[in-house]
């Protein structure tokens, strides 16, 4: 089974040109793209939400995901918020119970979506797939083998210790978040979305 974790903060204090309603619509587009590009695969989708949602919003989102994990990160800067979302879920009982059934773990940032260029089967399932720019890792989408989950969680602790002086993209790279021998750095991921502060389209 292939796990997709989707990090999200629908109601955010960070700069955003998008309303919460629009962010919710974009998040649903994320889920639709996963189902579209992973047809024929056994998948499990977890939404890791960092803000408080209404019952109606939870009901809507529950139609698209297998599980919603809540943790409040509204008072954190962006990088620490993202790392805290991941740490909260990956150390949860839910994940620990799910882990033995998993082959791979993919993380995609909410509001981004998989495009026609995305090909899950392009790289071996044993590999860690993450795009890099010089000394920066692109954290919008990455994938790693579930056997490396404990390694990732341990390294995440190291990352969080540095986020008072650098962003998560630089810290992921500097702390070597994945085992070196598993790494693949693709030129194209097949992921697209709009940057919250400006609305500009970002393609990877």
C-alpha positions in Angstrom: 0.0 0.0 0.0 1.2 3.5 -0.8 0.7 6.3 1.7 0.1 9.9 0.6 0.4 12.4 3.4 -1.0 15.8 2.5 0.0 18.8 4.7 -2.4 21.6 5.0 -3.3 24.8 6.9 -6.6 26.0 5.5 -7.0 28.8 8.0 -3.6 30.5 8.1 -2.1 33.6 9.5 0.6 33.5 6.8 0.3 35.8 3.8 -2.1 34.3 1.3 -4.1 35.7 -1.6 -6.5 32.8 -1.3 -9.5 32.7 1.0 -10.1 29.6 3.2 -12.8 28.5 0.8 -10.5 28.7 -2.1 -7.8 26.9 -0.2 -10.3 24.1 0.5 -11.1 23.9 -3.2 -7.4 23.7 -4.1 -6.9 21.0 -1.4 -9.7 18.9 -2.9 -7.9 19.2 -6.3 -4.8 17.8 -4.6 -6.8 14.7 -3.6 -8.5 14.3 -7.0 -5.1 14.4 -8.7 -3.7 11.7 -6.5 -6.6 9.4 -7.3 -6.3 10.2 -11.0 -2.5 9.5 -11.2 -2.5 6.5 -8.9 -5.3 4.5 -10.6 -4.7 0.7 -10.2 -2.5 1.2 -7.1 -3.6 0.6 -3.5 -3.3 3.9 -1.8 -4.1 5.5 1.5 -4.5 9.2 1.9 -3.9 11.1 5.2 -4.6 14.8 5.5 -2.5 16.4 8.2 -4.3 19.6 9.0 -2.8 22.4 11.0 -5.9 24.6 11.6 -9.4 24.1 13.1 -12.1 23.1 10.7 -15.9 23.2 11.0 -17.9 20.0 11.1 -19.1 20.8 7.6 -15.5 21.1 6.3 -14.5 17.9 8.0 -17.4 16.1 6.4 -16.5 17.3 3.0 -12.8 16.4 3.3 -13.6 13.0 4.8 -15.1 12.0 1.4 -11.6 12.3 -0.2 -9.3 10.9 2.5 -8.9 7.8 4.6 -7.9 9.7 7.8 -7.6 13.3 9.1 -4.9 14.1 11.6 -5.2 17.4 13.4 -2.4 19.4 15.1 -2.5 23.2 15.7 0.5 25.0 14.0 -1.1 28.4 13.6 1.4 30.1 15.9 4.5 28.6 14.1 6.4 30.1 11.2 6.0 28.3 7.9 8.9 25.9 8.1 8.4 25.0 11.7 4.7 24.5 11.0 5.4 22.1 8.2 7.9 20.1 10.2 5.6 20.0 13.2 2.8 18.7 11.1 5.0 15.8 9.8 6.4 15.0 13.2 3.0 15.0 14.9 1.6 12.4 12.4 4.6 10.2 12.0 4.9 9.8 15.7 1.2 9.1 16.2 -0.3 5.7 17.0 -2.3 5.8 13.8 0.9 5.9 11.7 2.7 3.3 13.8 -0.2 0.9 13.3 -0.4 1.7 9.5 3.4 1.4 8.9 3.7 -2.4 8.6 1.3 -2.3 5.7 3.1 0.4 3.7 5.5 0.1 0.7 6.1 3.8 0.1 5.3 7.1 1.7 4.7 10.2 -0.4 4.3 13.7 0.9 2.7 16.5 -1.1 1.9 20.0 0.1 -1.8 20.7 0.1 -3.1 22.9 -2.7 -0.5 21.4 -5.1 -1.5 18.7 -7.5 0.0 15.9 -9.6 0.1 16.8 -13.4 0.3 14.6 -16.5 4.1 14.5 -16.2 3.8 12.7 -12.8 4.8 9.0 -13.1 4.8 7.1 -9.9 6.4 4.0 -11.5 9.3 5.9 -13.1 11.7 5.2 -10.2 12.2 2.0 -8.1 10.1 1.8 -4.9 13.2 1.5 -2.8 14.4 4.9 -3.8 14.0 8.3 -2.1 12.7 10.8 -4.7 13.2 14.5 -4.1 14.0 17.4 -6.4 17.0 19.5 -5.5 18.3 23.0 -6.4 22.0 23.3 -5.5 21.9 23.0 -1.7 18.1 23.1 -1.3 15.5 20.3 -1.3 12.1 20.9 -2.9 9.7 19.8 -0.1 6.5 20.3 -2.1 6.6 16.6 -3.1 8.9 13.7 -2.2 8.7 10.0 -1.8 10.6 7.4 0.2 10.4 3.7 1.0 8.4 2.9 4.1 11.4 0.9 5.4 13.2 4.3 5.9 10.4 5.9 7.9 12.3 5.6 11.2 15.3 7.2 9.6 13.2 10.0 8.3 11.6 10.6 11.7 15.0 10.7 13.4 16.3 13.2 10.9 13.2 15.3 11.3 14.2 15.9 14.9 17.6 17.2 13.6 15.8 19.4 11.1 13.5 21.0 13.7 16.5 22.0 15.8 17.7 24.2 13.0 14.5 25.9 11.9 15.2 29.0 14.0 18.0 29.9 11.6 17.2 28.3 8.3 14.1 27.2 6.3 13.0 23.6 6.0 14.2 23.3 2.4 17.8 24.1 3.3 17.6 22.0 6.5 16.3 18.9 4.7 19.3 19.1 2.4 21.9 19.8 5.1 20.7 17.2 7.5 20.4 14.6 4.7 16.8 13.7 5.5 17.1 10.4 3.4 19.8 7.7 3.2 22.3 8.8 0.6 22.3 5.5 -1.2 18.6 5.7 -1.9 18.5 9.2 -3.4 17.2 10.1 -6.8 16.9 13.8 -7.9 14.6 14.0 -10.8 14.6 17.0 -13.2 10.8 17.0 -13.3 8.4 15.8 -10.6 5.0 16.5 -12.3 3.7 18.7 -9.5 2.1 22.1 -9.9 0.3 24.7 -7.7 0.0 28.3 -6.8 2.2 30.0 -4.2 0.1 31.4 -1.5 1.6 34.9 -1.0 1.3 35.9 -4.7 -0.8 33.3 -6.5 2.1 32.7 -9.0 2.1 29.2 -10.5 4.9 26.9 -9.4 5.8 23.9 -11.6 8.2 21.2 -10.6 
